[in-house]
Amino acid sequence: MISPVSCPALEETPDPTATGPDGRLAALGDPADVAGGALSLAVVRAEPARIAAARQVSDPHLHYLDGRELLGPDEADDLADGFHLTAAAYRRMGKRFAAHAFAADGPFR
């Protein structure tokens, strides 16, 4: 399982979204709505991580990777419009995934 990569506009703020005047993604939701069940990326990462950790006890073949390890918050400039990845970001993510997945202790070894 891989969680979403970084997207600064949606880390703590839920949908909806719109394109801002600068052409970049803008989150329009209210962060307070997360307490009532709205989904921010922080929530979308936390729940699968929790579930994967619980199920890994009985399924050693289940693996979880936080997508921020593939593209972190300090690399937001590689989101062309604040959401969509650039070609350079895809290449970097692919290299990072391969290094993780095929490492000596990685899930595909």
All heavy atoms as an XYZ file, in Angstrom:
796
protein
N       0.845     -1.159      0.000
C       0.000      0.000      0.000
C       0.895      1.227      0.000
O       1.903      1.259      0.697
C      -0.870      0.024      1.252
C      -1.862     -1.108      1.359
S      -2.705     -1.185      2.981
C      -3.368      0.437      3.156
N       0.514      2.224     -0.777
C       1.239      3.489     -0.804
C       0.229      4.613     -0.586
O      -0.790      4.685     -1.266
C       1.969      3.713     -2.141
C       2.950      2.567     -2.413
C       2.701      5.051     -2.129
C       3.612      2.650     -3.783
N       0.538      5.479      0.348
C      -0.344      6.613      0.608
C      -0.051      7.731     -0.394
O       0.936      7.686     -1.124
C      -0.137      7.121      2.035
O       1.080      7.829      2.154
N      -0.881      8.759     -0.404
C      -0.644      9.886     -1.314
C       0.677     10.597     -1.034
O       1.149     10.644      0.100
C      -1.813     10.834     -1.036
C      -2.868      9.975     -0.430
C      -2.136      8.912      0.341
N       1.249     11.142     -2.087
C       2.432     11.984     -1.946
C       1.997     13.332     -1.384
O       0.808     13.597     -1.209
C       3.171     12.163     -3.298
C       3.607     10.807     -3.843
C       2.333     12.913     -4.314
N       2.950     14.185     -1.105
C       2.645     15.503     -0.553
C       1.850     16.362     -1.527
O       2.086     16.335     -2.733
C       3.936     16.241     -0.206
O       4.564     15.633      0.871
N       0.941     17.114     -0.980
C       0.188     18.135     -1.702
C      -0.154     19.193     -0.670
O      -1.147     19.067      0.053
C      -1.070     17.552     -2.334
S      -2.056     18.774     -3.224
N       0.700     20.206     -0.546
C       0.557     21.173      0.542
C      -0.851     21.742      0.722
O      -1.293     21.922      1.857
C       1.559     22.261      0.182
C       2.624     21.525     -0.561
C       1.874     20.495     -1.373
N      -1.559     21.987     -0.347
C      -2.889     22.598     -0.225
C      -3.879     21.695      0.506
O      -4.825     22.176      1.129
C      -3.435     22.947     -1.606
N      -3.660     20.378      0.448
C      -4.639     19.438      1.005
C      -4.149     18.673      2.226
O      -4.850     17.801      2.722
C      -5.062     18.448     -0.082
C      -5.776     19.071     -1.275
C      -5.987     18.034     -2.373
C      -7.085     19.683     -0.852
N      -2.986     18.991      2.725
C      -2.447     18.245      3.865
C      -3.380     18.298      5.067
O      -3.637     17.281      5.690
C      -1.062     18.757      4.249
C       0.013     18.433      3.238
C       0.227     16.951      3.006
O       0.103     16.147      3.953
O       0.539     16.582      1.859
N      -3.871     19.459      5.404
C      -4.735     19.618      6.583
C      -6.123     20.143      6.236
O      -6.977     20.244      7.113
C      -4.076     20.565      7.584
C      -2.700     20.111      8.064
C      -2.715     18.791      8.817
O      -3.738     18.480      9.479
O      -1.710     18.061      8.749
N      -6.335     20.477      4.966
C      -7.601     21.064      4.532
C      -8.319     20.106      3.591
O      -7.728     19.633      2.623
C      -7.352     22.404      3.806
O      -6.592     23.250      4.675
C      -8.650     23.085      3.440
N      -9.589     19.810      3.843
C     -10.335     18.902      2.971
C     -10.825     19.595      1.692
O     -10.710     20.811      1.544
C     -11.509     18.473      3.843
C     -11.740     19.623      4.762
C     -10.373     20.235      5.008
N     -11.367     18.774      0.789
C     -12.022     19.294     -0.418
C     -13.158     20.210      0.000
O     -13.569     20.185      1.151
C     -12.598     18.136     -1.237
C     -11.512     17.400     -2.015
O     -10.442     17.977     -2.242
O     -11.762     16.252     -2.400
N     -13.719     20.950     -0.897
C     -13.468     20.983     -2.341
C     -12.216     21.793     -2.670
O     -11.629     22.436     -1.804
C     -14.713     21.668     -2.899
C     -15.154     22.576     -1.798
C     -14.809     21.853     -0.512
N     -11.836     21.716     -3.950
C     -10.701     22.475     -4.444
C     -11.129     23.297     -5.654
O     -12.179     23.056     -6.241
C      -9.545     21.552     -4.877
O      -9.997     20.712     -5.940
C      -9.042     20.711     -3.717
N     -10.279     24.236     -5.994
C     -10.485     25.044     -7.193
C      -9.113     25.489     -7.671
O      -8.127     25.378     -6.947
C     -11.353     26.256     -6.888
N      -9.072     25.977     -8.881
C      -7.846     26.558     -9.387
C      -7.827     28.025     -9.000
O      -8.764     28.773     -9.284
C      -7.763     26.413    -10.920
O      -7.851     25.023    -11.233
C      -6.462     26.964    -11.456
N      -6.754     28.418     -8.322
C      -6.630     29.795     -7.882
C      -6.230     30.704     -9.027
O      -5.930     30.247    -10.137
N      -6.188     32.006     -8.797
C      -5.838     32.969     -9.841
C      -4.410     32.768    -10.376
O      -4.114     33.168    -11.489
C      -5.979     34.332     -9.159
C      -6.162     34.069     -7.717
C      -6.524     32.644     -7.539
N      -3.569     32.116     -9.580
C      -2.203     31.846    -10.025
C      -2.091     30.540    -10.811
O      -1.007     30.123    -11.203
C      -1.253     31.817     -8.830
C      -1.604     30.730     -7.818
O      -2.648     30.050     -7.984
O      -0.841     30.572     -6.847
N      -3.219     29.852    -11.037
C      -3.223     28.594    -11.776
C      -2.883     27.385    -10.924
O      -2.773     26.280    -11.428
N      -2.746     27.585     -9.635
C      -2.392     26.483     -8.737
C      -3.620     26.040     -7.941
O      -4.556     26.803     -7.736
C      -1.268     26.908     -7.804
C       0.012     27.266     -8.595
C       1.190     27.578     -7.737
N       1.616     26.510     -6.853
C       2.308     25.432     -7.214
N       2.647     25.255     -8.472
N       2.669     24.531     -6.325
N      -3.578     24.803     -7.478
C      -4.663     24.235     -6.695
C      -4.855     25.019     -5.399
O      -3.885     25.348     -4.717
C      -4.343     22.778     -6.354
C      -5.393     22.063     -5.518
C      -6.514     21.574     -6.423
C      -4.776     20.914     -4.769
N      -6.084     25.308     -5.081
C      -6.422     25.959     -3.822
C      -7.492     25.117     -3.132
O      -8.475     24.719     -3.754
C      -6.957     27.368     -4.073
N      -7.264     24.810     -1.867
C      -8.250     24.063     -1.089
C      -9.281     25.039     -0.547
O      -8.934     26.085     -0.012
C      -7.561     23.321      0.046
N     -10.540     24.692     -0.685
C     -11.619     25.571     -0.249
C     -12.339     25.069      0.991
O     -13.192     25.761      1.539
C     -12.636     25.734     -1.383
C     -12.081     26.260     -2.706
C     -13.173     26.280     -3.759
C     -11.430     27.607     -2.534
N     -12.004     23.844      1.418
C     -12.670     23.276      2.582
C     -12.253     23.960      3.869
O     -11.357     24.801      3.896
N     -12.916     23.567      4.934
C     -12.631     24.108      6.254
C     -11.898     23.047      7.064
O     -12.439     21.958      7.296
C     -13.945     24.480      6.945
C     -13.747     25.120      8.301
O     -12.612     25.098      8.841
O     -14.737     25.655      8.829
N     -10.659     23.322      7.504
C      -9.927     22.333      8.300
C     -10.702     21.851      9.529
O     -10.521     20.713      9.965
C      -8.661     23.074      8.706
C      -8.468     24.103      7.642
C      -9.865     24.524      7.258
N     -11.590     22.670     10.058
C     -12.392     22.262     11.220
C     -13.322     21.101     10.873
O     -13.740     20.348     11.764
C     -13.189     23.446     11.747
N     -13.645     20.932      9.595
C     -14.543     19.852      9.179
C     -13.903     18.472      9.293
O     -14.605     17.455      9.269
C     -15.014     20.074      7.736
C     -15.958     21.257      7.615
O     -16.499     21.705      8.647
O     -16.139     21.751      6.482
N     -12.581     18.411      9.408
C     -11.902     17.119      9.552
C     -12.386     16.415     10.818
O     -12.592     15.199     10.815
C     -10.362     17.307      9.549
C      -9.654     16.013      9.916
C      -9.896     17.804      8.177
N     -12.609     17.159     11.877
C     -13.106     16.566     13.128
C     -14.463     15.898     12.936
O     -14.797     14.944     13.641
C     -13.196     17.628     14.217
N     -15.225     16.357     11.949
C     -16.535     15.782     11.668
C     -16.512     14.708     10.595
O     -17.562     14.237     10.165
N     -15.328     14.328     10.114
C     -15.227     13.242      9.147
C     -14.733     13.626      7.767
O     -14.539     12.759      6.924
N     -14.530     14.928      7.508
C     -13.991     15.330      6.206
C     -12.555     14.823      6.091
O     -11.849     14.692      7.092
C     -14.035     16.846      6.048
N     -12.138     14.541      4.877
C     -10.823     13.943      4.663
C      -9.786     14.952      4.189
O      -9.943     15.580      3.152
C     -10.925     12.818      3.630
C     -11.800     11.642      4.015
C     -11.873     10.642      2.868
C     -11.290     10.975      5.280
N      -8.732     15.063      4.953
C      -7.533     15.769      4.524
C      -6.518     14.686      4.175
O      -6.719     13.500      4.489
C      -6.989     16.636      5.661
O      -6.514     15.813      6.712
N      -5.409     15.055      3.562
C      -4.393     14.045      3.262
C      -3.802     13.441      4.527
O      -3.439     12.263      4.543
C      -3.284     14.627      2.384
C      -3.651     14.824      0.921
C      -2.450     15.339      0.137
C      -4.172     13.549      0.286
N      -3.721     14.221      5.591
C      -3.226     13.667      6.853
C      -4.092     12.500      7.315
O      -3.581     11.469      7.751
C      -3.170     14.759      7.914
N      -5.402     12.633      7.193
C      -6.315     11.554      7.571
C      -6.196     10.397      6.587
O      -6.164      9.228      6.983
C      -7.774     12.062      7.630
C      -8.750     10.917      7.862
C      -7.921     13.124      8.700
N      -6.113     10.712      5.311
C      -6.038      9.671      4.278
C      -4.763      8.844      4.444
O      -4.745      7.676      4.076
C      -6.129     10.297      2.864
C      -5.810      9.310      1.782
C      -7.510     10.894      2.655
N      -3.723      9.405      5.011
C      -2.504      8.637      5.290
C      -2.605      7.872      6.609
O      -2.137      6.742      6.722
C      -1.297      9.558      5.352
C      -0.821     10.011      4.027
C       0.521     10.728      4.146
N       0.691     11.549      2.972
C       0.396     12.838      2.910
N      -0.050     13.465      3.970
N       0.554     13.492      1.786
N      -3.165      8.496      7.624
C      -3.172      7.898      8.961
C      -4.000      6.619      9.040
O      -3.564      5.636      9.656
C      -3.684      8.913      9.983
N      -5.163      6.615      8.458
C      -6.026      5.433      8.572
C      -5.444      4.202      7.878
O      -5.376      3.140      8.489
C      -7.436      5.746      8.082
C      -8.229      6.569      9.078
C      -8.292      5.908     10.452
O      -8.812      4.781     10.567
O      -7.803      6.531     11.410
N      -5.016      4.278      6.618
C      -4.405      3.093      6.011
C      -3.135      2.645      6.737
O      -2.878      1.447      6.846
C      -4.102      3.525      4.583
C      -5.036      4.639      4.322
C      -5.202      5.344      5.638
N      -2.354      3.586      7.266
C      -1.148      3.214      8.023
C      -1.537      2.412      9.260
O      -0.909      1.393      9.582
C      -0.359      4.463      8.407
N      -2.567      2.857      9.946
C      -3.048      2.159     11.138
C      -3.563      0.764     10.794
O      -3.217     -0.225     11.449
C      -4.161      2.982     11.803
C      -4.720      2.362     13.088
C      -5.935      3.126     13.593
N      -7.068      3.092     12.664
C      -7.860      2.047     12.459
N      -7.653      0.922     13.116
N      -8.870      2.114     11.614
N      -4.348      0.676      9.730
C      -4.910     -0.610      9.312
C      -3.802     -1.552      8.850
O      -3.785     -2.736      9.220
C      -5.961     -0.395      8.210
C      -7.172      0.332      8.795
C      -6.366     -1.724      7.572
C      -8.117      0.888      7.748
N      -2.871     -1.049      8.064
C      -1.768     -1.887      7.590
C      -0.955     -2.421      8.764
O      -0.608     -3.608      8.795
C      -0.881     -1.111      6.622
N      -0.660     -1.570      9.728
C       0.119     -2.017     10.889
C      -0.609     -3.130     11.638
O       0.006     -4.123     12.045
C       0.386     -0.835     11.818
N      -1.916     -3.005     11.790
C      -2.688     -4.037     12.482
C      -2.719     -5.339     11.700
O      -2.610     -6.429     12.272
C      -4.111     -3.538     12.748
N      -2.831     -5.256     10.400
C      -2.951     -6.468      9.579
C      -1.605     -7.118      9.274
O      -1.558     -8.308      8.943
C      -3.695     -6.146      8.297
C      -5.145     -5.820      8.580
C      -5.946     -5.681      7.336
N      -7.333     -5.387      7.681
C      -8.270     -5.190      6.799
N      -7.997     -5.251      5.513
N      -9.501     -4.929      7.183
N      -0.530     -6.358      9.388
C       0.793     -6.929      9.143
C       1.128     -8.016     10.153
O       1.947     -8.883      9.874
C       1.865     -5.841      9.168
C       1.877     -5.003      7.908
C       2.775     -3.789      8.009
O       2.977     -3.243      9.087
N       3.298     -3.364      6.882
N       0.473     -7.979     11.300
C       0.690     -9.005     12.316
C       0.369    -10.384     11.756
O       1.088    -11.351     12.000
C      -0.160     -8.705     13.580
C      -0.092     -9.829     14.587
C       0.263     -7.383     14.189
N      -0.690    -10.475     10.974
C      -1.089    -11.777     10.413
C      -0.760    -11.912      8.926
O      -0.942    -12.986      8.365
C      -2.592    -12.004     10.634
O      -3.337    -11.009      9.957
N      -0.282    -10.845      8.297
C       0.070    -10.896      6.876
C       1.422    -10.221      6.651
O       1.493     -9.023      6.410
C      -1.001    -10.208      6.031
C      -0.741    -10.338      4.536
O       0.332    -10.854      4.139
O      -1.600     -9.897      3.750
N       2.489    -10.995      6.728
C       3.826    -10.419      6.576
C       4.108     -9.904      5.164
O       5.111     -9.235      4.943
C       4.752    -11.571      6.941
C       3.966    -12.802      6.637
C       2.532    -12.436      6.936
N       3.220    -10.192      4.231
C       3.410     -9.733      2.849
C       2.729     -8.395      2.573
O       2.827     -7.862      1.477
C       2.909    -10.787      1.857
C       3.644    -12.082      2.005
N       4.964    -12.229      1.671
C       3.248    -13.274      2.496
C       5.352    -13.462      1.926
N       4.317    -14.112      2.434
N       2.056     -7.872      3.575
C       1.424     -6.565      3.441
C       2.446     -5.498      3.827
O       3.071     -5.571      4.882
C       0.197     -6.462      4.346
C      -0.538     -5.125      4.336
C      -1.107     -4.826      2.954
C      -1.636     -5.119      5.382
N       2.623     -4.536      2.958
C       3.596     -3.463      3.198
C       2.913     -2.122      2.997
O       2.017     -1.985      2.170
C       4.774     -3.584      2.226
C       5.478     -4.889      2.343
N       6.476     -5.114      3.258
C       5.319     -6.055      1.665
C       6.898     -6.350      3.149
N       6.211     -6.950      2.188
N       3.363     -1.144      3.755
C       2.827      0.211      3.663
C       3.992      1.169      3.477
O       5.004      1.078      4.163
C       2.053      0.580      4.932
C       1.551      1.999      4.932
C       0.370      2.329      4.268
C       2.257      3.011      5.564
C      -0.097      3.632      4.255
C       1.798      4.321      5.546
C       0.628      4.624      4.888
O       0.170      5.915      4.870
N       3.829      2.090      2.537
C       4.838      3.115      2.295
C       4.154      4.473      2.309
O       3.203      4.702      1.558
C       5.528      2.882      0.940
C       6.555      3.923      0.508
C       7.730      3.980      1.480
C       7.050      3.601     -0.900
N       4.638      5.348      3.153
C       4.119      6.714      3.197
C       4.575      7.414      1.919
O       5.775      7.506      1.648
C       4.674      7.420      4.440
C       4.095      8.797      4.646
O       3.921      9.543      3.660
O       3.837      9.146      5.811
N       3.636      7.881      1.133
C       3.944      8.513     -0.150
C       4.871      9.704     -0.046
O       5.549     10.064     -1.011
N       4.948     10.313      1.131
C       5.850     11.442      1.311
C       7.309     11.022      1.243
O       8.184     11.862      1.065
C       5.550     12.162      2.619
C       4.170     12.832      2.601
C       3.800     13.382      3.933
N       3.657     12.266      4.888
C       3.266     12.395      6.133
N       2.996     13.600      6.614
N       3.147     11.354      6.926
N       7.570      9.715      1.357
C       8.935      9.227      1.148
C       9.290      9.243     -0.339
O      10.459      9.240     -0.700
C       9.104      7.837      1.733
C       9.038      7.822      3.244
C       9.339      6.471      3.822
O      10.236      5.775      3.307
O       8.670      6.103      4.809
N       8.285      9.239     -1.183
C       8.509      9.306     -2.625
C       8.544     10.745     -3.117
O       9.312     11.078     -4.022
C       7.419      8.530     -3.361
C       7.313      7.046     -3.002
C       6.152      6.416     -3.748
C       8.618      6.324     -3.281
N       7.690     11.586     -2.564
C       7.674     13.009     -2.896
C       7.219     13.758     -1.645
O       6.060     13.684     -1.265
C       6.728     13.323     -4.059
C       6.820     14.778     -4.522
C       7.974     14.926     -5.515
C       5.540     15.239     -5.158
N       8.164     14.417     -1.008
C       7.900     15.055      0.270
C       7.454     16.502      0.163
O       7.471     17.102     -0.924
N       7.101     17.079      1.298
C       6.589     18.453      1.318
C       7.605     19.487      0.838
O       7.224     20.530      0.323
C       6.208     18.688      2.780
C       6.885     17.615      3.542
C       7.110     16.475      2.614
N       8.879     19.184      0.971
C       9.902     20.118      0.509
C      10.092     20.070     -1.002
O      10.883     20.826     -1.554
C      11.227     19.840      1.215
C      11.721     18.421      1.010
O      10.873     17.502      0.912
O      12.944     18.218      0.954
N       9.337     19.214     -1.670
C       9.428     19.081     -3.123
C       8.164     19.554     -3.823
O       7.886     19.172     -4.963
C       9.726     17.625     -3.485
C      11.054     17.158     -2.912
C      11.263     15.674     -3.078
O      10.478     14.892     -2.516
O      12.217     15.322     -3.784
N       7.401     20.391     -3.173
C       6.131     20.877     -3.725
C       6.318     21.620     -5.044
O       5.374     21.710     -5.828
C       5.417     21.755     -2.713
N       7.503     22.123     -5.303
C       7.741     22.797     -6.584
C       7.621     21.834     -7.757
O       7.479     22.264     -8.896
C       9.118     23.459     -6.600
C       9.174     24.682     -5.704
O       8.102     25.193     -5.307
O      10.299     25.120     -5.393
N       7.682     20.526     -7.471
C       7.519     19.529     -8.526
C       6.054     19.152     -8.748
O       5.754     18.174     -9.420
C       8.346     18.282     -8.226
C       9.781     18.432     -8.686
O      10.038     19.241     -9.596
O      10.647     17.738     -8.145
N       5.158     19.927     -8.186
C       3.737     19.800     -8.485
C       3.408     20.993     -9.381
O       3.297     22.125     -8.913
C       2.900     19.825     -7.197
C       3.197     18.708     -6.202
C       2.450     18.941     -4.904
C       2.861     17.357     -6.789
N       3.300     20.730    -10.656
C       3.219     21.800    -11.656
C       2.147     22.844    -11.339
O       2.362     24.035    -11.506
C       2.976     21.196    -13.040
N       1.018     22.387    -10.876
C      -0.087     23.296    -10.565
C      -0.494     23.177     -9.096
O      -1.595     23.514     -8.714
C      -1.279     23.002    -11.467
C      -1.774     21.568    -11.341
O      -1.183     20.783    -10.560
O      -2.753     21.218    -12.022
N       0.430     22.674     -8.289
C       0.126     22.453     -6.886
C      -0.522     21.113     -6.627
O      -0.811     20.766     -5.491
N      -0.726     20.316     -7.692
C      -1.384     19.013     -7.567
C      -0.767     17.961     -8.478
O      -0.458     16.866     -8.050
C      -2.880     19.162     -7.862
C      -3.675     17.913     -7.643
C      -3.937     17.465     -6.361
C      -4.162     17.191     -8.716
C      -4.669     16.310     -6.149
C      -4.898     16.031     -8.515
C      -5.151     15.588     -7.223
N      -0.606     18.283     -9.758
C      -0.117     17.310    -10.734
C       1.405     17.295    -10.779
O       2.045     18.345    -10.790
C      -0.682     17.620    -12.127
C      -2.161     17.446    -12.183
N      -3.025     18.507    -12.025
C      -2.922     16.338    -12.334
C      -4.270     18.047    -12.095
N      -4.234     16.738    -12.273
N       1.948     16.085    -10.842
C       3.394     15.894    -10.837
C       4.040     16.290    -12.157
O       3.457     16.091    -13.215
C       3.717     14.420    -10.572
C       3.224     13.872     -9.232
C       3.208     12.370     -9.263
C       4.101     14.385     -8.125
N       5.263     16.798    -12.071
C       6.060     17.057    -13.269
C       6.743     15.751    -13.683
O       6.799     14.785    -12.909
C       7.143     18.107    -12.991
O       8.054     17.576    -12.006
C       6.544     19.422    -12.509
N       7.283     15.734    -14.893
C       8.008     14.552    -15.368
C       9.194     14.251    -14.461
O       9.479     13.087    -14.156
C       8.459     14.768    -16.810
N       9.886     15.288    -14.011
C      11.032     15.087    -13.115
C      10.597     14.425    -11.811
O      11.294     13.561    -11.275
C      11.715     16.423    -12.837
N       9.440     14.813    -11.305
C       8.933     14.214    -10.068
C       8.617     12.735    -10.271
O       8.934     11.912     -9.412
C       7.698     14.957     -9.579
N       8.016     12.386    -11.384
C       7.730     10.971    -11.658
C       9.011     10.152    -11.723
O       9.087      9.049    -11.183
C       6.960     10.810    -12.978
C       5.478     10.987    -12.844
C       4.837     12.062    -13.444
C       4.703     10.083    -12.133
C       3.462     12.228    -13.345
C       3.333     10.234    -12.017
C       2.721     11.312    -12.630
O       1.368     11.472    -12.517
N      10.033     10.691    -12.372
C      11.308      9.963    -12.465
C      11.908      9.760    -11.069
O      12.337      8.664    -10.718
C      12.288     10.706    -13.357
C      12.022     10.518    -14.842
C      13.160     11.057    -15.696
N      13.308     12.501    -15.587
C      12.604     13.384    -16.275
N      11.678     12.972    -17.130
N      12.795     14.675    -16.120
N      11.945     10.818    -10.274
C      12.507     10.727     -8.930
C      11.717      9.743     -8.077
O      12.285      8.927     -7.349
C      12.525     12.106     -8.281
C      13.319     12.134     -6.999
C      13.492     13.504     -6.367
N      13.466     14.613     -7.293
C      12.439     15.463     -7.424
N      11.364     15.329     -6.693
N      12.489     16.453     -8.275
N      10.393      9.813     -8.167
C       9.559      8.893     -7.398
C       9.808      7.444     -7.810
O       9.869      6.550     -6.959
C       8.083      9.237     -7.571
C       7.660     10.486     -6.853
S       5.948     10.985     -7.220
C       5.050      9.494     -6.848
N       9.946      7.208     -9.106
C      10.214      5.852     -9.580
C      11.526      5.312     -9.044
O      11.609      4.155     -8.609
N      12.547      6.141     -9.046
C      13.845      5.719     -8.514
C      13.754      5.442     -7.021
O      14.308      4.458     -6.522
C      14.898      6.792     -8.792
C      15.286      6.877    -10.250
C      16.280      7.994    -10.478
C      16.591      8.126    -11.966
N      17.497      9.255    -12.226
N      13.048      6.292     -6.305
C      12.906      6.094     -4.857
C      12.093      4.844     -4.552
O      12.404      4.101     -3.617
C      12.253      7.318     -4.218
C      13.178      8.509     -4.195
C      12.491      9.738     -3.669
N      13.405     10.873     -3.675
C      13.034     12.114     -3.467
N      11.761     12.406     -3.213
N      13.921     13.082     -3.495
N      11.033      4.611     -5.332
C      10.236      3.410     -5.112
C      11.069      2.161     -5.374
O      11.053      1.218     -4.586
C       8.979      3.392     -5.988
C       8.201      2.126     -5.800
C       7.383      1.965     -4.696
C       8.318      1.083     -6.705
C       6.678      0.778     -4.495
C       7.614     -0.100     -6.516
C       6.795     -0.252     -5.408
N      11.793      2.140     -6.476
C      12.619      0.975     -6.803
C      13.652      0.728     -5.708
O      13.866     -0.427     -5.295
C      13.294      1.170     -8.155
N      14.287      1.784     -5.218
C      15.277      1.627     -4.154
C      14.628      1.046     -2.900
O      15.218      0.190     -2.226
C      15.938      2.970     -3.849
N      13.429      1.495     -2.585
C      12.714      0.985     -1.415
C      12.254     -0.464     -1.638
O      12.511     -1.337     -0.812
C      11.497      1.870     -1.110
C      10.584      1.280     -0.090
N      10.835      1.346      1.255
C       9.427      0.582     -0.230
C       9.872      0.717      1.913
N       9.009      0.256      1.034
N      11.588     -0.707     -2.732
C      10.962     -2.007     -2.971
C      11.968     -3.130     -3.170
O      11.726     -4.264     -2.751
C      10.041     -1.921     -4.183
N      13.098     -2.823     -3.799
C      14.069     -3.867     -4.122
C      15.306     -3.833     -3.233
O      16.302     -4.492     -3.520
C      14.435     -3.786     -5.605
C      13.250     -4.016     -6.495
C      12.637     -2.961     -7.153
C      12.702     -5.284     -6.627
C      11.522     -3.164     -7.954
C      11.575     -5.496     -7.429
C      10.994     -4.433     -8.099
N      15.242     -3.094     -2.139
C      16.334     -3.104     -1.155
C      16.454     -4.505     -0.569
O      15.535     -5.325     -0.678
C      16.039     -2.091     -0.051
N      17.569     -4.762      0.047
C      17.807     -6.101      0.622
C      16.679     -6.537      1.548
O      16.329     -7.725      1.582
C      19.137     -6.117      1.350
N      16.110     -5.596      2.289
C      14.993     -5.920      3.185
C      13.661     -5.387      2.659
O      12.695     -5.277      3.402
C      15.267     -5.360      4.589
C      15.400     -3.841      4.587
O      15.586     -3.241      3.505
O      15.297     -3.249      5.669
N      13.616     -5.063      1.378
C      12.420     -4.488      0.765
C      11.325     -5.512      0.503
O      11.564     -6.725      0.556
N      10.134     -5.061      0.221
C       8.981     -5.957      0.042
C       9.058     -6.865     -1.172
O       8.379     -7.893     -1.207
C       7.787     -4.993     -0.064
C       8.365     -3.682     -0.413
C       9.744     -3.650      0.126
N       9.879     -6.547     -2.156
C       9.940     -7.378     -3.362
C      11.209     -8.216     -3.429
O      11.575     -8.703     -4.480
C       9.794     -6.515     -4.618
C       8.445     -5.869     -4.725
C       8.335     -4.529     -5.076
C       7.277     -6.572     -4.479
C       7.096     -3.915     -5.172
C       6.033     -5.971     -4.579
C       5.942     -4.635     -4.932
N      11.886     -8.385     -2.305
C      13.097     -9.214     -2.269
C      12.811    -10.540     -1.657
O      11.999    -10.802     -0.917
C      14.211     -8.524     -1.497
C      14.692     -7.274     -2.206
C      15.215     -7.502     -3.549
N      16.626     -7.838     -3.406
C      17.395     -8.185     -4.387
N      16.950     -8.234     -5.582
N      18.636     -8.480     -4.206
